[in-house]
Structure formats: structure tokens, C-alpha cells
Amino acid sequence: MPYYEYRCTKCGKIFEKFNAIKDADKSQVCPSCASEAIRHFVAPEVIFHGSGYYVTDHRSESSAKGEGK
């Protein structure tokens, strides 16, 4: 079972809960104020390590440093 993030609709607290996939979209109870909390979607972080990526192989050094803007 994976962890999911939820955000309280009243106090705004963001917390994680270990849920079954079938229960992921069900509202939860906020641990701070006991109000309803809905699932909070977070974009995954992408890190380009190694070769084979445009950012690591083909970008010019000035572009990578943010020069020329």
C-alpha cells in the first residue's frame, strides 16, 4: 500500500496517509482539526543524471547557466 498526501479543507494542513489504492480518492479526517481532507496531488521531482538527456548532453554551457536572457 502506498502513501498518499491529503490537504485539509478547513485548516490547510498537508499530511500523508498509508492507504490501499482503492481508498486513495476517499476523503480522510485531518489529524489537526478533524475536518474533511481531500487528496493533494504533487508533481514528482525529475532529476537528470547520467547521459542520454538533452539537458546533460546537448545544451550549450551558456544556456545551461541561464546566460543570454
Phi, psi and omega in degrees: 000132181271166174272142175234150177263140178232151178236130180290135180282345181261303185262348177082002180298137176253130181217161179256149177219140179273106185231157171290153181302322181293340180258004187298321184270358177286143178292153182239174178259130179293132180288343181272313186237001178065021175271177179288140176235138180250161182296135183250117182271133181236132178288136179291150178278135180247126178235126181264102177250145176084195182258169178102003179243148178302315183296331182262339186250322193243348179289143176287158181297322181293324178291320180294328180275352180085016180280156175085021179271000000 
